[in-house]
Amino acid sequence: MDTRSMTTSPVVALRAVSKRFATVQALGNVDLVLRPGEVHVLLGENGAGKSTATKILAGLETPDEGEVVVDGEPVALRARADSIRRGVGLVAQAGSLAGELTLVENLLLSHSSWLARRRAAADSLRRAADAAGITLELDVPAHALGVAQRQLGELAIALAQGARVLLLDEPTSSLGPHEVGGLFARLRRLAESGVAILFITHRLAEIRQVADVATVLSHGTVSLHGNVSETDDAALLRAMTGELPSRTPDRPKRTVGPVLLRLDEVTASGREHVPLREVSIEVRSGEILGVLGVAGNGQRTLADVAAGVLRPSRGSVRTTGDVAYVPEARSEGLLPHMPAKRSAVLRRLTEPRFARFGVLDDRATGRFAKELFDRHDVRPRDPEVPTGLLSGGNQQKLLVGRELDGAPQVAVLHGPTQGLDVRATDAVRAEIQRAAGEGAAVLLVSSDVDEVRGLADRLIVLFDGRVADQFDAADFDATRVGRAMAGLST
Ligand SMILES: Nc1ncnc2c1ncn2[C@@H]1O[C@H](COP(=O)(O)OP(=O)(O)OP(=O)(O)O)[C@@H](O)[C@H]1O
């Protein structure tokens, strides 16, 4: 037992909590104890119940059975505001900032008579950010910030609201190594100042860098709990999946064919702060081009332009054949409020088998969705569930599966394994290899350097909207990549 765990009393806890959604037992008799000064990592496969546990602590869901305990007292958290008042801050999985508003305005959303308090809010946000060592752009709309900045913004807002507990649902899933390091340094610093932190991740390597205590959920129940220093990865993996996952297969040999995706001197302004500037790339059939860079350096705009959802202001984009697109924000590729079967057929709405006289055939879409869910292990296998109520990882499996099915000629994939558990990550990487093997030209944008390095044949690094460096995967050199990502000349 960690001595700290014995001496500090919990600030918040779940005690014997159960929660059911229709046919799914999301949590069964779960205990989870968060103590001041401790970073507690919550692990488990996609759909294991991690977000549900977090939402109950955040006042966004109520338990069917069991209690939420704050400072030793059972409490009823009926709304997010109840939980904020008790000092529980949340950095949600999909982010919860209103995109059109600045960070200051987002903070003000949680207060009344907001115009009058604008300056006070800006000051408190700045102070909170400073205390956590965060530098923020407070005056641009949240959607113009990179993922890492939005997350840090949410973190600062929580602190400005007086959080003593921070719940972070997969904060690292779309961050690069440098940003992850920065986030962890801040989390350790906050923990040292007495904040209790709950942190969800699928990346095992991160656990030892930041966490003191681990709880593993499997199908909604606690399958392991203990100090991180006293467990090993094999035990954690077994508790998550009941078995050890297989290794990602080696890179297969592929036949490279004609250019299927070409950008010529493309300049474009998307929603990112940084425009894309004079970018030229070519991706051939059977080839995977990896795109690296610190988030916010034009990656999102590049992906949108290559996928044809954003027009360049200068230059040209040429694609051959069907283009698959997995955007960075998965909700953009799905219909969150519609049944999952609608999201499953989104690319195929014009096919006669799904629509008659302009009306969707519910049975046909249901059958198609069921098959897609079987092929890509989307759980639960229920095509009627509203898409947005699937767990984050299962939404991702649906999206990637839908896009890579049907042998697209061009695939633009931005963070395709974001939020996926170890097993699903392996499955998606194998799918990407298969798509390229079958002749697709793949543009793979990811903050996960190891993923890009493992899959891509060639790489480019984006900095400030430009291609800062490019090289073959065989010539990968971490120092060189680091320099290019930081904008230092190579
Ligand atoms: N509001 C809801 N209505 C119906 N089902 C829900 C709802 N919220 C969650 N679920 C279901 O509860 C289960 C647990 O989901 P949860 O989001 O907690 O998983 P998770 O461990 O966070 O997964 P991931 O790693 O994919 O984010 C899933 O089967 C999910 O589909």
The ligand as an SDF file (V2000), in Angstrom:
LIG
                    3D

 31 33  0  0  0  0  0  0  0  0999 V2000
  -26.3980    7.1810  -22.7340 N   0  0  0  0  0  0  0  0  0  0  0  0
  -26.1940    5.9260  -23.1250 C   0  0  0  0  0  0  0  0  0  0  0  0
  -27.1880    5.1920  -23.6560 N   0  0  0  0  0  0  0  0  0  0  0  0
  -27.0000    3.9300  -24.0470 C   0  0  0  0  0  0  0  0  0  0  0  0
  -25.8360    3.2680  -23.9210 N   0  0  0  0  0  0  0  0  0  0  0  0
  -24.8140    3.9400  -23.3910 C   0  0  0  0  0  0  0  0  0  0  0  0
  -24.9190    5.3020  -22.9850 C   0  0  0  0  0  0  0  0  0  0  0  0
  -23.7140    5.7150  -22.5010 N   0  0  0  0  0  0  0  0  0  0  0  0
  -22.9000    4.6450  -22.6090 C   0  0  0  0  0  0  0  0  0  0  0  0
  -23.5440    3.5750  -23.1260 N   0  0  0  0  0  0  0  0  0  0  0  0
  -22.9920    2.2340  -23.3340 C   0  0  0  0  0  0  0  0  0  0  0  0
  -22.3360    1.8550  -22.1260 O   0  0  0  0  0  0  0  0  0  0  0  0
  -21.1620    1.0930  -22.4040 C   0  0  0  0  0  0  0  0  0  0  0  0
  -19.9690    1.7490  -21.7210 C   0  0  0  0  0  0  0  0  0  0  0  0
  -19.6380    2.9280  -22.4380 O   0  0  0  0  0  0  0  0  0  0  0  0
  -18.4720    3.9300  -22.0040 P   0  0  0  0  0  0  0  0  0  0  0  0
  -18.5580    5.1010  -22.8920 O   0  0  0  0  0  0  0  0  0  0  0  0
  -18.5300    4.1350  -20.5360 O   0  0  0  0  0  0  0  0  0  0  0  0
  -17.1880    3.0470  -22.3650 O   0  0  0  0  0  0  0  0  0  0  0  0
  -15.6350    3.4440  -22.3340 P   0  0  0  0  0  0  0  0  0  0  0  0
  -14.9590    2.4370  -21.4580 O   0  0  0  0  0  0  0  0  0  0  0  0
  -15.4730    4.8540  -21.9570 O   0  0  0  0  0  0  0  0  0  0  0  0
  -15.2430    3.1680  -23.8500 O   0  0  0  0  0  0  0  0  0  0  0  0
  -14.1980    3.9190  -24.8670 P   0  0  0  0  0  0  0  0  0  0  0  0
  -12.8390    3.4470  -24.5040 O   0  0  0  0  0  0  0  0  0  0  0  0
  -14.6050    3.3910  -26.2010 O   0  0  0  0  0  0  0  0  0  0  0  0
  -14.4170    5.3970  -24.7360 O   0  0  0  0  0  0  0  0  0  0  0  0
  -21.0500    1.0370  -23.9220 C   0  0  0  0  0  0  0  0  0  0  0  0
  -21.6070   -0.1940  -24.3380 O   0  0  0  0  0  0  0  0  0  0  0  0
  -21.9130    2.1900  -24.4020 C   0  0  0  0  0  0  0  0  0  0  0  0
  -22.4440    1.9310  -25.6800 O   0  0  0  0  0  0  0  0  0  0  0  0
  1  2  1  0
  2  3  1  0
  2  7  2  0
  3  4  2  0
  4  5  1  0
  5  6  2  0
  6  7  1  0
  6 10  1  0
  7  8  1  0
  8  9  2  0
  9 10  1  0
 10 11  1  0
 11 12  1  0
 11 30  1  0
 12 13  1  0
 13 14  1  0
 13 28  1  0
 14 15  1  0
 15 16  1  0
 16 17  2  0
 16 18  1  0
 16 19  1  0
 19 20  1  0
 20 21  2  0
 20 22  1  0
 20 23  1  0
 23 24  1  0
 24 25  2  0
 24 26  1  0
 24 27  1  0
 28 29  1  0
 28 30  1  0
 30 31  1  0
M  END
$$$$
